[in-house]
Amino acid sequence: MADVDSPKEHVDSGDVGLALLGFAAGSMDALAFFNLSEVFPSAMTGNTALLGLALGQGHVIAASRPFIAFAGFLAGAAAAAVSVDLWLHKLPTPRAVCWLLVLEACLLAAFALAWQFIDLPIAGVGLYGLIVVASSGMGIQSVAARLVGRSGITTVVFTSTLTSIVTSAIEAMLRPPHRLPFATKRQIGTFLIYGIGAVICGLLASHGATIALLPFVAVVGAAGFYWRAGQQGKNWT
């Protein structure tokens, strides 16, 4: 069944914030794939597949990298969930999201700073440290995006989002009034921006200092939108 439209079909600060988070995830995944031994800080489905393939071929060292990314993501998501349950649940949703993104931004700032002092190609302790920091930040982001509550948008994994987009598109073609629900347009937009983040990171692959800052800048921008929404008294349920 297609997603039900919200009463007001317009792009708001919540949508812009999610778009920026999608950009952060896309740029971080591309950055890590090219420079951190082909892991995905935000895409745990991909890491699970990489882990299984490495273990199946008996490559324990290769398996350790997606495993560390998986563990870091879980740790970040768990820390964010604890923060919401113990401290942030009484705040308006935009404020709670903003504080989670501040925590994520701190991790991404540490990632970008460390990047300046690690020689490429990255290996050893530095490699695993950067994987943990990046994936933990994406885990926090996944909880923050869930709090925003836009149907089918998580900003860190898009398999279910693509399924929802295809289902809604088929229903729009077959049933009147033959138009996409606004929720589906949001999903398409966020997915495309994730891809744009990855493309830009790929284009700037030779500029290591620059690409390490992209996820941080995007998350800070998103936090700003949610802070502004909180100041304006907006809330999402």
N, C-alpha and C positions, 0 to 999 in steps of 0.2 A: 504494500500500500504506500502511496506517495506521502511524503511528509506534509503535515498540516501547516499552512502559512500562519505566521504571526499576524496580529491585527494590523500592524503598521509595516508595510513592505518597503523598507528603506535601509540603506547602509548606515549604521551608527558606529559609535566609538568602539563598541564590542567587536564589530566585524573588522574594523581597521586594526584593532589590537591582534585579533586572531590571524589576520593576513600577515602582519609583521612577525608573529610567532612562526607561521608557516615558512616565511622567508628564512628565519633563523634556523629552523630545522633543516631546510633544504641546503642552505649554505654549509651548515655543520656536517651534514652527511657527506656532501661532496668533498669538503675539506678533509674529513677523516678517511674517506675511501682512498683519496690520492696520497695522503701523507702519513696515515696511521695504520698501515698494513691492512687496508681494505676491510675496515669495520664500519658499522653504521651506528652512531650514538643515539639516533632516535628511532630507527626501524628495527624493532626486536624480532620481527618475523624473519627479516633477512639475516640477522645475526644467528638466529636459531638454525636456519638452513646452513649457514657457513660452519657453525659449530658441529652439526651433524655430519657434514661432508668431511671435515677435517678429522673427526674422530673415526669415521668409517674408513678413512685411508690411513689411519694410524699416525697422523701428524699432530702429536700432542701439543707442541709449541704453537703451531698455527691455530689449534683449537682454543688455546688460552686467551687469545685476543678477543674473539667474539664472546667468550665466557665472561671476561672482565667487563666488557661493554654491557652485557646482560645484567651482571651483578650491580654495576654502577647505576644503571637505569632503575633497577628495583630499589636500590638504596635511596636514590633521589626521590622517587615516587613515594616511598614509605615515609621519608622525612617530611615531605610536603603534606601527606595525609595526616600525620601526627600533628603537624602545625595547625592544620585546619580544625582538627577535632579538639585540640586542647586550647588553642589561643585565638584562632581567626574566625571561628564559627559565629561569633556574635557581631562581627563587622558586616556592613553591606558588602554584597558580592564584589563590586569593583575594587573596594579597598582590600579585601582579602586576596583577590587576584593580584593586585599591585604588589602587596608584600611578598607573595610567592615569587613574583618576577624579580623583585629586588634581590631575593636570595639567589635566584638563578643568575642574575646579572653579576653578582659577586663571584660566582664560580666561573662564568665566562670571562670576566675581567682577569681572574687568575690564569685562566687558560691562555688568553691573548698575551699576558705579560710573560708567562713562561715560554711561550712560543718564540719570543724575541731572543731568548738566550740558549735555545737548543738548536744544535746544528742539524741540518738535513743531510742524509736521511735519518729520521728519528728511530732510535732503537733503545733497548734496555729499559732501565727504570723510568726514564723520561717518557718512553712510548706508553707504558702502562699507566703512568700517572696522568698523562693527557687524556687517555681513553676514559679513565675513571671520572675525571672532572667533567669532560664533555657529556658523557652519558648520564651522569648524575644530574647535570643541568637540564637535559632533555626529559628526565624522569619528573623533575619538579614542574617543568613546563606542561607535561601531560596532565597533571592534576590541576594546574591553573586553568588550562583550556577546558577541562571538564566542568570546572566551577562556572565558567561563562555560560555553558549550557546551550550552545548552538547545536541543533540537531545534526548528528553525523559528522561533526568537525572536531578532531582531536589535535591537529597540527603536527603530530609526530608519527602517525601511521595512517595510510590512506586506502588500504585494501577494502575495508568496510565502506569507506566513503565512496569509492569507485563503484561498488555494488549498488549503493543507494542511488548514485547518479544515473547508472545504466537503467535501473528499475524505473526511476521517475521519468527518464527520457522515453522509455518504451510506453509507459502509461500515457504520457503526454501525446505521443503520436497516435495511440489507439483510441483514446477517450477524449470527448469534449471536456473543457474548452480548448484542448490542444495547446497548452502552454505549460512551461516548466514552473513548478512551485518556487517561490522565492527562496525557500530553504535550500533547494537544489542549486540555485544560482550561487548562493553563498558557498556551498560545497565546491562547486566548479571553480569559483574564484580563488578560494584558499588553496586548492590543489594546484592550480596554475601558478600561483605565487610561490609555492614550495618548489615547483620546477624551475621557476625563474631564479630563485636563490641558488639552486644547484648549477644552473647555466652560468650565472655571473661568477660563481666561485671557480668554475672550470675555466672561464675566460681569464681570470686573474690568478691562475694556478702558479704562475712564475713570480707573483708578488706576495711572498709568504707573509710579511708583516701586515699587509692590507687585508688579506682574506681572513686572518685570525681575528680581526676586529669586527667583521661583518655580523656574526651572530650576536655579539655583545651589543652593537649599536641597534640592531633590530629589536632586541629584548628591552633595552632601555626605552626605545620609542614606544613599544607596546605598553610598558609600565606607565609611561607618561599619559597615554590615552585613558588607561583605567583609573589613574589617579584623578584625572580631570573629570571623568564620569562620576567618581565618588564625590568630588567637590560640588558637582551639580546635583547631587542627590539622586542619581540614577541607581537602579537596582535591576537585577535580572534573576528570574526564577525558572 
